[in-house]
């Protein structure tokens, strides 16, 4: 029975990685069809319509803890979910989905940096070496294999947005750590996501529509069916179902083992990008991803990697 439970947990985490990897691919596919602000807003608006009924029991159970920390949770949600969503989707709108997916895999490295800077962890020299290797891989992808790209017109600005998104989500992960065991993951998800919708996505959307005159959902009416399908998939797949599967997977095999499955996300993103968008994998994608994985393994080694305080 225990083996079956673990197997189901691992299967859920594989599905999570594939769905999260597809997020960048679908966003890239609609970047000329759906305004960025509309995708950011409707992504969470639709998902929360389904998530809130599922989370009500968890929210009621943890209501005293939520009330006493509501302002902090709302702030964490605005930055870690709201700003992160804008930056991540902006990355896919302005760069290749392959590159956004790989850069997003650097989040654990940024977690380590934030923990060290805030005095919450110690990194020995092997951990610092791992960080340097992971960041070298990221730089290789951002510069497309040529440092001179940083000073030219060929730099994909979306890669910088993706990098900032990774940093924002790393900060989010660190800030949520004190709430582990105090507030249920589903309750945390709906509270922080609601904050992102109210304080980031909605103002951005209203500003884009009312002030900038952008389309409400789609630029061209003939693309409406395609746009609605893409928004529906991102809302229910990568945003809602993937989060639920991740919570289930973590509950079955534990957070330490579950974290390793997230490294499948850029692999899935790359495969889907090649298959559906016709993007091409080139040498600096392979080299950058390899360096990132090697660096993250060094950071997370039990005996020589980062040690939490």
C-alpha positions as CSV (number, residue, x, y, z in Angstrom):
1,X,0.0,0.0,0.0
2,X,2.9,2.4,0.8
3,X,4.5,1.7,-2.5
4,X,1.2,2.4,-4.3
5,X,0.8,5.7,-2.4
6,X,4.4,6.7,-3.3
7,X,3.9,5.8,-6.9
8,X,0.8,7.9,-7.2
9,X,2.6,10.8,-5.6
10,X,5.5,10.6,-8.1
11,X,3.1,10.3,-11.0
12,X,1.3,13.4,-9.8
13,X,4.6,15.3,-9.6
14,X,5.6,14.2,-13.1
15,X,2.2,15.6,-14.3
16,X,2.9,18.8,-12.3
17,X,6.2,19.3,-14.1
18,X,4.7,18.7,-17.5
19,X,1.8,21.2,-16.8
20,X,4.2,23.8,-15.4
21,X,6.4,23.4,-18.4
22,X,3.5,23.8,-20.8
23,X,2.7,27.2,-19.2
24,X,5.5,29.0,-21.1
25,X,4.7,27.2,-24.3
26,X,1.0,28.2,-24.4
27,X,1.8,31.7,-23.3
28,X,4.3,32.0,-26.2
29,X,1.8,30.6,-28.6
30,X,-0.7,33.4,-27.8
31,X,1.7,36.3,-27.4
32,X,0.4,37.9,-30.6
33,X,-3.2,37.0,-29.8
34,X,-4.0,37.7,-26.2
35,X,-2.8,40.9,-24.4
36,X,-0.4,40.2,-21.6
37,X,-2.5,41.9,-19.0
38,X,-5.6,39.9,-20.0
39,X,-3.8,36.6,-19.7
40,X,-2.3,37.5,-16.3
41,X,-5.8,38.5,-15.0
42,X,-8.0,35.7,-16.5
43,X,-5.4,33.1,-15.6
44,X,-6.0,33.5,-11.8
45,X,-9.6,34.8,-12.0
46,X,-10.8,31.5,-13.6
47,X,-8.6,29.3,-11.5
48,X,-9.8,30.9,-8.2
49,X,-13.4,30.4,-9.1
50,X,-12.7,26.6,-8.8
51,X,-10.1,26.7,-6.1
52,X,-12.0,28.8,-3.5
53,X,-14.8,26.2,-3.0
54,X,-12.2,23.5,-2.7
55,X,-10.2,25.5,-0.2
56,X,-13.0,26.7,2.1
57,X,-12.6,23.9,4.6
58,X,-8.9,24.5,4.9
59,X,-9.4,28.3,5.2
60,X,-12.0,27.8,8.0
61,X,-9.7,25.4,9.9
62,X,-6.8,27.8,9.8
63,X,-8.8,31.1,10.1
64,X,-7.2,32.2,13.4
65,X,-3.7,31.9,12.0
66,X,-4.8,33.6,8.7
67,X,-6.4,36.5,10.5
68,X,-3.3,37.2,12.6
69,X,-1.0,37.1,9.6
70,X,-3.4,38.4,6.9
71,X,-1.4,41.6,6.0
72,X,1.8,39.6,5.6
73,X,0.1,36.9,3.5
74,X,-1.4,39.5,1.2
75,X,2.0,41.2,0.7
76,X,3.6,37.9,0.0
77,X,0.9,37.1,-2.5
78,X,1.1,40.4,-4.3
79,X,4.9,40.0,-4.9
80,X,5.4,36.2,-5.0
81,X,2.3,35.3,-7.1
82,X,1.2,38.6,-8.7
83,X,4.5,40.1,-9.8
84,X,5.9,36.7,-10.5
85,X,3.0,35.9,-12.9
86,X,3.5,39.1,-14.8
87,X,7.2,38.6,-15.1
88,X,7.0,34.9,-16.1
89,X,4.4,35.5,-18.8
90,X,6.2,38.6,-20.0
91,X,9.2,36.4,-20.4
92,X,7.3,34.0,-22.6
93,X,5.8,36.9,-24.6
94,X,9.3,38.3,-25.4
95,X,11.5,35.3,-25.6
96,X,11.6,31.6,-26.6
97,X,9.6,29.2,-24.4
98,X,12.6,26.9,-24.3
99,X,14.8,29.6,-22.7
100,X,12.1,30.8,-20.3
101,X,11.6,27.2,-19.0
102,X,15.3,26.6,-18.5
103,X,15.9,29.9,-16.7
104,X,12.9,29.3,-14.5
105,X,14.7,26.2,-13.2
106,X,17.2,28.4,-11.4
107,X,14.7,29.2,-8.7
108,X,16.3,26.9,-6.1
109,X,19.6,28.6,-6.6
110,X,18.0,32.0,-5.9
111,X,16.4,30.5,-2.8
112,X,19.9,29.6,-1.6
113,X,21.2,33.2,-2.2
114,X,18.2,34.8,-0.4
115,X,18.6,32.4,2.6
116,X,22.3,33.2,2.9
117,X,21.8,37.0,2.5
118,X,19.1,37.0,5.2
119,X,21.2,34.8,7.5
120,X,18.9,31.8,7.4
121,X,21.4,29.4,5.8
122,X,25.1,28.6,5.5
123,X,26.7,27.7,2.2
124,X,30.1,26.0,2.3
125,X,32.6,26.5,-0.6
126,X,31.1,23.5,-2.5
127,X,27.7,25.2,-2.3
128,X,29.1,28.5,-3.6
129,X,30.8,26.6,-6.4
130,X,27.4,25.1,-7.3
131,X,25.8,28.5,-7.3
132,X,28.5,29.9,-9.6
133,X,28.0,27.0,-12.0
134,X,24.2,27.4,-12.0
135,X,24.5,31.1,-12.7
136,X,27.0,30.5,-15.4
137,X,24.5,28.3,-17.1
138,X,21.8,31.0,-16.8
139,X,24.1,33.6,-18.2
140,X,25.0,31.3,-21.1
141,X,21.3,31.1,-22.1
142,X,20.5,34.8,-21.5
143,X,23.4,35.9,-23.7
144,X,22.7,33.2,-26.2
145,X,26.2,31.9,-25.9
146,X,27.8,35.2,-26.6
147,X,28.5,37.8,-23.8
148,X,28.5,40.5,-26.5
149,X,24.8,40.0,-26.9
150,X,24.2,41.9,-23.6
151,X,25.4,45.1,-25.4
152,X,23.7,44.5,-28.7
153,X,20.1,44.6,-30.0
154,X,19.7,40.8,-30.3
155,X,19.3,40.2,-26.6
156,X,16.0,38.6,-25.7
157,X,14.5,40.9,-23.0
158,X,12.1,38.2,-22.1
159,X,15.0,36.2,-20.6
160,X,15.6,39.0,-18.2
161,X,11.9,39.0,-17.2
162,X,12.1,35.2,-16.7
163,X,15.2,35.7,-14.5
164,X,13.4,38.3,-12.4
165,X,10.4,35.9,-12.2
166,X,12.7,33.2,-10.8
167,X,14.0,35.6,-8.1
168,X,10.5,36.7,-7.2
169,X,9.3,33.1,-6.8
170,X,12.4,32.2,-4.8
171,X,11.6,35.1,-2.4
172,X,8.0,33.8,-2.2
173,X,9.2,30.4,-1.3
174,X,11.5,31.7,1.5
175,X,8.8,34.0,2.9
176,X,6.2,31.2,3.0
177,X,8.6,28.9,4.9
178,X,7.5,30.1,8.4
179,X,3.8,29.2,7.6
180,X,4.6,25.6,6.8
181,X,2.5,23.5,9.2
182,X,0.7,26.6,10.5
183,X,-1.6,27.2,7.4
184,X,-2.6,24.5,5.0
185,X,-1.1,24.7,1.5
186,X,-4.5,25.0,-0.2
187,X,-5.5,27.9,2.1
188,X,-2.1,29.6,1.4
189,X,-2.7,29.2,-2.3
190,X,-6.1,30.9,-2.5
191,X,-5.1,33.7,-0.1
192,X,-1.9,34.6,-1.9
193,X,-3.5,34.2,-5.3
194,X,-6.4,36.3,-4.4
195,X,-4.0,39.0,-3.2
196,X,-2.2,38.8,-6.6
197,X,-5.5,39.1,-8.4
198,X,-6.7,42.1,-6.4
199,X,-3.5,44.1,-6.0
200,X,-1.6,43.3,-9.2
201,X,-3.5,41.5,-12.0
202,X,-6.8,43.6,-11.7
203,X,-5.2,47.0,-11.6
204,X,-2.8,46.0,-14.5
205,X,-5.8,44.7,-16.5
206,X,-8.0,47.7,-15.9
207,X,-5.1,50.1,-16.8
208,X,-4.4,48.2,-20.0
209,X,-8.0,48.2,-21.1
210,X,-9.2,51.6,-19.9
211,X,-6.1,53.7,-20.2
212,X,-4.0,52.0,-22.9
213,X,-7.0,50.9,-24.9
214,X,-6.0,47.2,-25.1
215,X,-8.4,44.5,-26.1
216,X,-10.4,42.9,-23.3
217,X,-9.5,39.3,-24.3
218,X,-8.2,39.1,-27.8
219,X,-6.7,41.4,-30.4
220,X,-8.6,40.0,-33.4
221,X,-12.2,38.6,-33.1
222,X,-11.4,35.7,-35.4
223,X,-8.9,34.4,-32.9
224,X,-11.4,34.4,-30.0
225,X,-11.9,30.6,-29.9
226,X,-8.1,30.0,-29.9
227,X,-7.6,32.7,-27.2
228,X,-10.3,31.3,-24.9
229,X,-9.0,27.8,-25.3
230,X,-5.5,28.9,-24.3
231,X,-6.7,31.0,-21.4
232,X,-8.8,28.1,-20.2
233,X,-5.9,25.7,-20.4
234,X,-3.5,27.9,-18.5
235,X,-6.1,28.7,-15.8
236,X,-7.1,25.1,-15.2
237,X,-3.9,23.2,-16.2
238,X,-0.7,24.9,-15.0
239,X,-2.4,27.2,-12.6
240,X,-5.1,25.1,-10.8
241,X,-4.6,21.3,-11.5
242,X,-0.8,21.5,-11.3
243,X,-0.9,23.2,-7.9
244,X,-3.3,20.6,-6.6
245,X,-1.2,17.7,-8.0
246,X,1.9,19.3,-6.4
247,X,0.2,19.5,-3.0
248,X,-0.9,15.8,-3.4
249,X,2.6,14.7,-4.5
250,X,4.3,16.5,-1.6
251,X,1.9,14.9,0.9
252,X,2.7,11.4,-0.4
253,X,6.5,11.5,-0.8
254,X,7.6,14.6,1.2
255,X,8.9,18.0,0.1
256,X,12.6,17.0,-0.2
257,X,11.9,14.2,-2.7
258,X,9.2,16.2,-4.5
259,X,11.6,19.1,-5.3
260,X,13.7,16.9,-7.6
261,X,10.7,16.4,-9.9
262,X,10.5,20.1,-10.6
263,X,13.7,19.8,-12.7
264,X,11.6,17.9,-15.2
265,X,9.7,21.1,-16.0
266,X,12.3,22.7,-18.3
267,X,12.7,19.3,-20.0
268,X,8.9,19.2,-20.7
269,X,8.9,22.8,-21.8
270,X,11.7,22.2,-24.3
271,X,10.0,19.1,-25.8
272,X,6.7,20.9,-26.1
273,X,8.3,24.0,-27.5
274,X,10.0,22.0,-30.3
275,X,6.9,19.9,-31.0
276,X,4.3,22.7,-31.0
277,X,6.1,26.0,-31.6
278,X,8.8,24.8,-33.9
279,X,11.5,26.3,-31.7
280,X,15.0,24.8,-32.0
281,X,17.4,23.6,-29.3
282,X,20.9,24.8,-29.9
283,X,24.2,24.2,-28.1
284,X,23.9,26.9,-25.5
285,X,20.5,25.5,-24.4
286,X,22.0,22.1,-23.7
287,X,25.1,23.5,-22.1
288,X,23.2,26.0,-19.9
289,X,20.7,23.5,-18.7
290,X,23.5,21.0,-17.9
291,X,25.4,23.7,-15.9
292,X,22.2,24.6,-14.0
293,X,21.4,21.0,-13.0
294,X,25.0,20.4,-11.9
295,X,25.0,23.5,-9.9
296,X,21.7,22.8,-8.2
297,X,22.8,19.2,-7.3
298,X,25.9,20.7,-5.6
299,X,23.8,23.2,-3.7
300,X,21.4,20.6,-2.4
301,X,23.9,17.8,-1.5
302,X,23.0,16.7,2.1
303,X,26.6,16.6,3.4
304,X,28.3,19.4,1.4
305,X,25.5,21.7,0.2
306,X,23.5,24.4,1.8
307,X,22.7,24.0,5.5
308,X,19.5,25.7,6.9
309,X,19.5,27.6,10.2
